[in-house]
Amino acid sequence: MAPFGKLRENWLRPFFFFGNNLLSLIGGALTTASAATLIGFWVVAFFGHGGSGNPYVGIIFDLCLPGLFVLGLILIPIGMWLRRRHLKVTGQLPTQYPQIDLRDPRFRHGLDIVLIATVINFIIVGTGSYRAVAHMDTPNFCGQSCHVMAPEWAAYHVSSHQGVACTRCHIAEGIKGFVHAKVNGTRQLMQVAFHSYPTPIMAEEKLPPAEVTCLSCHNPNKFIGDKLLVKTSYADDEQNSMTRTLVLLHIGGRDQFGKLSGIHGAHLGRIEYIATDTTHQTIPWVSKINADGSTTEFVSSDAKEPMAGQKRVMDCIDCHNRAAHSFDTPEAALNKAMAAGSPNASLPFVRKEGLALIKADYSSQEDATSKITVGLENFYQSQYPAVWSGQREQIDQAAGTLVKLYGENVFPFMKVTWGTHPNNIGHNDYPGCFRCHDGSHTAKNEKSISNDCSLCHNLLAVDEANPKQLADLGMQ
């Protein structure tokens, strides 16, 4: 007998005969539908048209669909084994298996079941997968489906990027970015499943370069000019004395004549640096390509030779590192809240007491909610009974605001507290600009990276109760 004849007699005929049962037919339909969905997704992803970039899309296409595929494969032999056992017990096991013939009604009936079930399963699996991926592309999924993202989710809602989908900034376009996102997302899923995720979660080198994310919406070449920044602060005295600081920021850029100026203009040239820590707070080496094509290297006086570390081309994220997930210092958070009206500055010592309460250590956010509220109430009940009885509503509002400020910035279960995530804009709360502009980064020609404050901003008023400039502008 020819090899194909033996294959047909010994394998194909028994396979189709025993496989003609409901369980095996369902398994075949599941396997076919999931395989078709996977292949379709791979084709779309390969050609880059309409594929999702969400990092957690691997949950569907790396775990769920392959799981359905394997489940279908398992059901097929189980169904065949059960049918064979049943026929053997009832004495109906044939000595010769039927021919594979489309004219056989039973054979056609089995094929009809497989075909109909496959179509139905394909619609269900395909639609379910599409809806799941569409949901994964929403900020709600990224922020709420995974509890370890609670700090980032809270900060996202108070940022200027709260209307931007997470994938726009976290996933680079193209096949490389897509593959990296899937691998990284699957790894994160495993970390959450086995409780092996880091606390706190740091961005480190996980963000794509700005040229494939930030620059799809923003243009640093655009000439912005100057921007007036008004910072309101409150003192720790009984009156919560208010003062304002006025800073004229020279944002600059490239003007209509092609001239570079200001903060953006000074950094639009190609700059490389080496950082010795994952948060890029310590930068001992900087290199700048000058207009004539030459290169100037600046080395910190604290640097140790030989210089170790990977060179990084400076881009937007090196300063705007907390663009969508910015966490405040307790002082800045409370000052902004008081400037907005709550806590009300008419409450004596509310700034001092409020600051102490939100900076205290608590075991959880629930613990903080209770103790911050009770702590503020006890203070006014014992120290200012008249205020407690006359301004109870304002005290309750103040307590609610303090709880909210704590809840937006401190997450004990993730070991995120005030100052955990540095913000590199400016230099008041974190090194920021002074990582390079500290006067100690010097080139071989003894020229240093400038630390002249007026190049980036001018202080028009510093902690003044009633700055004249605001009155002149009609802003006071």
N, C-alpha and C positions, 0 to 999 in steps of 0.2 A: 504494500500500500504506500502511496506517495506520502511524503512528510505532511503536506497540507491535509490529505485525507485522514491521517492519524490524528492531527490536531483537531480536525472537525469532529471526528468520531469520539475521541477520548476527552476532549475538553469543551469545545464549543457547544455541542449538543447537550451534555450534562449541565453546562453553565446556564444556557437559556432555559432548559427544562426546569431546573431547580430554582432559577432566578425569577420564574414567573409566579411570584407571590407578592402580596401587598407590601410587606416590610421591605423586601429587596427593591421593589419598584420605587418606593418612596426614597430609599437610600440613593438609588440611581438618579432620581430627579433632583434631590438635594445636591449631590455631587456635581451634576451637570450645571445646575443654576448658579451655584456658588463659583464654579470654575469659569463660567461665561462672564459673570460679574467681575471677577478678578482680572480676567484677560482684558475686558473692556476698560477697566480702570488703568491697567498697565499701559495700554495703548494711548489713552488720553494723557496720562502722566508723561509718557515718553515724548510725545509730540508737543506737550506743554500747552494744550488748549483746554482751559476750563478746569484743570486739576486743582484740588485744594492744597494749600500750603500749610494747613494747620498741623502742628507737630503731633497732635494726638490722633491724627487720621490713621496712624498705625494700629490703633485699637481695633478699628474696623477691618482694615485690609491686611494687617499682619497677624491678627489674633482671631477675630470673630469669623471672617469668611473662611480662612484656612481650617478653623475648627469645624465649621459646617461641612466643608469638603471632606475632612477626615471622618466626621460622624456618618456621612453618607456612605463612605467606603466601608465603614464598620458594619452598617446596617445590611449591606448587600450580602456578605457571607453568613451573617447571623440568620437572615431570612431563609437563605438557601439551606443552611444546616437544619433549621426547624422544619422546613418542608420535607427534607429527606428523611428526618427522623419520624415524622408523622406518616409518610408513605410506607416506611419500613415497618412501623408498628402495625399498621392496618393491612399489610401484605400487598400494597399497591405499587411497590417499587418495580419499575419496568426492567426487563432484561436488555431491551434495546430502546434507546432514547429516540423521540420523534425527530423527523427531519426539520431542518430550519427552513420553513416554507411560509412565505407571505400569504399563501392561499389557505393556510391553516387558521381558522377563526380564533382559536385560543392564542396563537402566536401574535396575530394582529391585535387582539384585545390587549395583550400585555404591552405591545408597542404603543397603543393608544393611551394607555394609562401613564406610561413613562412620558410621552409627549405632552399630554395635558398637564401632568404634575410638574413637568419641567417648566412649562410656560408660566403656570401659576406661581411656582417657587421663584422663577426669575423675576417676575413682577414684584413679588413680596420682598425678596432679598435686595433687588436693585433699588426699589423705592425706599426701603428701610435704610439701606446704606447711604443713599443720596441725602435723605432727611437727616441722618445721623451726622454726616460730614458737614451739611449746611449748618447744623446746630453747633458743631465743633468750631466753626469759623466765627462764632459770635463771642463777644467779650464775656457774656454771662457764663458760657461754658468754661472758658479759661479761668475766670475768677471764682466761680461758685461751685463747679463740679469737683474741684480739688481744694480741700481745706487748707493745704499748705500754702496756697496762693492768697490767703486772706490779707496779709500786709499789702501786697501789690494791688489787690482788688480795691482795698480801701483808699489807697493813694491815687489810684487811677481816676476815681470819681471826683476828686478835688483838683485834678490837673487840667491843663489847657488841651490835653489830648483825649479827653474823656469820650469824644465822639469818634475816635479812630479805632478801627479793629486791631486787636493785638497782633494779628498776622502781618499787618502792614509794616510794623517796625521790627518784629522778632524773626521774620522769615524772609530770607533773600529770594529774589526771583530766579527762575531757571531750574534746571534739573539738579544742579549741585546743591542749591539751597533747599530744594524739595527733599532730596535724599537725606541731607543733614538734619532737616527738621523731623523726618520720620524716625531716623535712628535715635535722635536725641529725645523725641517724644516717647518712644517705646521704652528707652532707658529710664526716663522720669516716671513712667507708669509703673515699672518694676520697683523703683525706689519707694513709691507711695504704697504699693501693694505689700512690700516687705518692711515698711517703716525704716528704710535705710537712707532717707533723704537728709541732706545737710540742714542744720539749723544754726544760724539763719541761711536762707538761700541768697547767694550773691551772684550778680551778673557776670563778673569776671570777664572771660573772653567769649561769652556766649552770644553776644549781639553781633549781627552782620555789620559791615562798615557802613558809614553814613551815605556813601555814594549810591548804595542800592536801597536805602530806606528813607532817611531824612530828605535827601535831595530830590525824591520823587514829588515832594510837596513844597519844600523850601528852597530858596535861592540865596545863598550867602553872598553872591556877587552883587545883589541888589543894594543900592545905596540907601541906608536907613537914616543916616545923619545922627542927630543927638536925641536922647530920650531922658525926660525928667523923671527921676525916681523919688517919691516921697515916702519916707519911712517913719511911722508913728510908734513911739515907745512910751511906756509907763513906768514910773518909779515905784519903789517898794515902800514909800511913805504912806501915811494915813489917807492922804488926799489922792493917791495914785497919780501924782503929777504927770501931766502929758507933755512930751516934747516931740519935735519933729526934726528929722535930718533930711536935707535936700541934696541929692546927688545928680549931676548932669553926666549921664553916660554917653561916651562917644562911640556909638555902635559902628558907625562908618560903613565901609564896604567899598565898592568900586563905583565912582561917580560917572557922569556922562562923558567925561574926558578920559576915562580909563585910569584915573588916579586912585590909588588905594589909600584909605585912611581909617582911623579908628580901630576898634577891637577886631572886627571882622577883617578889615584890610590888612592888619599886621599879621594875621594868621592864615591868609589865603595862599601864601606861598607854600612850597613843599617843606614841611617840617617833620623830622623823625625824632623819636625819643626812645629811651630804654627805661622801663620801670622795674623796680626790684620787688614789687608786691603785686598781688592780683587785683587790688583796687586802684592801682596806678596813683597812689598818693606819694610815693617816693620816686623821684625822677632824677637820677644822677647825671644823665647824658642826653644832650640835645644837639641835633644837627639841622642847619637851615641852608637851603639852596638859595643863593643870592640871585639878584636880577641878572647878573652877568654870567650865571651858570656855575660860579664857584661855590664851594661848600665851606661853611664855618661850623666847627664843632665846639660846643660848650660843655665843660665838665665841672661838676660840683666839687667844691673844696672838700666835701665829706666823702667823695667817691673813693672806692677802693679799686685798685688795678689788679689784674686786668678786668675790663668792663664785661660783665656777664649779663645775659638777658636777651630777649628777642626784640628787634627793632620794630616799632609800630609807626605808621604814617599818621600824623595827627589829623583828626577830623572833628566834626561837630560834637560827637559823643564824648570827646575828651574833656569838654567843658560843660556841655548840656547832658551830663550823664544821668540826670534824674528828670528827664523831660516829661515822662508820663507817670512816674512813680516817685514823686518827691515827698520826703518826710521832713518835717520841721524840727527845729530845736524847741524845747519847751518855752523858752523866752519869746522866740519869734511867733510861735503858734498862739500864745496868750496875748501878745501885743496886737496881732491881727484880729483876734476875736474881740478884744476890748474896743478896738477902733471901729468894729462893725456894730458895737452896741451891747454885747453880752460876753463876759460879765460887765455889768454897768459900773462905770468908774465912780459913781456916787456912793457905792458901797465901800466903807472904810477898809483899808488894807486888803482889798479883794485881790489885788495883783500879787502881793507877797504871799498871802495864804493860798491862793489858787495855784501859784507856782510850786509851793512846797507840796501841795496835795498831788499834783500830776507828776511830780518828779519822784515821789515815794515809790518804794518797791511793793508790788502786789503779786500774788500768786497767779492771778488770772484776770481777764477783763471783767468778769462777773464780780470778783473780789474788789477790783478797783471801783466799779460802779457803786457798790454799797459803801465802801469806806470813804470815797471822795464826797459823796452826798452827805453822809453822816458827819464827816469831818468839818465841812463848811457850815452845816447847820449848828453843830456844837459850838463852833467859834463865835458865831453871832448871837446864839442864845446866851452864852456865858460872858462874852466881852461887850456886846452891844445889844442888850435886850430891847432898847427902843427901836433900833434898826430892824431887829428880828420881827417885831410886831408890826412895824410900819412899812417895811419893804420886803415882806415875805415872798411875794411873787417874783421880785427881782433876784432874790437869793435862790429860789428854786430854779429860775432860768440860768443863773450863773453856775449852779451845780450841774445842770444838764449840759451846759456848754463845756465845762471842765471834763465831764465824763466823755463827751464826744471827742474832744481834743486828744484825750488819752487813747480812746478806741481807734482813732485814725493813725496813731503813730507808734503805739506800743502793743506788742503781741507776745506775751510771756511764753506761750507754748512753742513759738518759733524762735525764741531768744532774740527778738527784735525789740530794741528799746531806743530811747532818745540817742541819736548820734551813731546808731549802728551802720546806717547807710550814708556815707559822706556825699555832700553836694558840692560839685566843683565850680559852680557859678559864684564869682566873687571870692572873698578871702576872709570874711569876718568870722564865720563859724567853723570853717575847715581850711586846710592849706590852699585849696583852689588855685588861684593865679600864682601864689607864692611857691608852688611846686617847682616852677621854673624861674619866675621873676622875683627871686629872693636876694639878688645881688651877689650870690656866691657861685653862679655858673659862669665860668670864665673860659675864653678861648686862648689859644697860644699867643695871640697878639695882645693879650691882656685886656681885651674888650669883653665886657660882661653883658649878659642879657639884662636889658634895662628894667629897673624897678621904679621908674619915674611914674608916680601915680597919675599925673596930669595927662599922660598919654592915653589913658583909658577913661578917666573921669575927673570932674572937678567937684569939690565939696563946696556947695553954695551956702549951706548952713548945717551946723552940727549941734544936735540936742538943744534946739531953741524952742521956747514956749510958743512964740508967735513970729515965725520967720517973715521978714519984710518981703521977701521975694514972692511968697504966696499971696500976700495982700496985694502986691503990685499986679499979679496975674488974675486977681479976683477969685482966688481959690480958697480963701479963708473967711 
